[in-house]
Amino acid sequence: MIYTSESFEQLVEHFTKLPGIGRKTAQRLALFILKMNHEEVNQFATSLINVKEKIRYCSSCCNITEQNPCPVCSSTKRINSLICVVEEPNDLLAIERTNDYNGLYHVLGGALSPLDNITPEQLKIKELLRRFENQDIEEIILALNPTIEGETTSLYLARLLKPLGIKISRIARGIPIGASLEFTDDATLSRALEGRVAL
């Protein structure tokens, strides 16, 4: 067994706690940190501390932000009657990168998963319902991941919101651009046929 310093091992252990980081990658990251100069390491450490001290959740959409309400919710250029519901902040960022959506968002903070003991009370569903008291909402777009948990959450929200008499839609699912039908799985192909549009 190869022995390294205790401080190096502690750094490796902290990196392995990050999602998608195995031991080998954690060791490479730790070695990279060792090669950085002292000022760069200080800046890196400061940015980690700043994230924990400055970032909070928007009181309206529950996205991460440094200001409250967040820049999206406080923008006068957004369509206030349209809300896109997503699971996590990274889903919001993915939609923003398209530059095709100009409404508001609501971040649930996950998806329903009875096996993992994630119930409606643990998600930001009450906060979503509270928005109907303060806003004139015309449409909710459900943009949840195409997983069993995402589907379950979409169905739950659709049933919960239906009595409010607003339009409820979901993002289309199907075959990605550049893909071949031959190699597309059955579930995706089925969704693509279900969501077909007229030309």
Sequence and secondary structure as in RCSB ss.txt:
>XXXX:A:sequence
MIYTSESFEQLVEHFTKLPGIGRKTAQRLALFILKMNHEEVNQFATSLINVKEKIRYCSSCCNITEQNPCPVCSS
TKRINSLICVVEEPNDLLAIERTNDYNGLYHVLGGALSPLDNITPEQLKIKELLRRFENQDIEEIILALNPTIEG
ETTSLYLARLLKPLGIKISRIARGIPIGASLEFTDDATLSRALEGRVAL
>XXXX:A:secstr
     HHHHHHHHHHHTSTT  HHHHHHHHHHHHHS HHHHHHHHHHHHHHHHH EE TTT  EESSSS HHHH 
TTSEEEEEEEESSHHHHHHHHHTT   EEEEE SS  BGGGTB GGGTTHHHHHHHHHHS   EEEE   SSHHH
HHHHHHHHHHHGGGT EEEE      TT  GGGS HHHHHHHHHT    
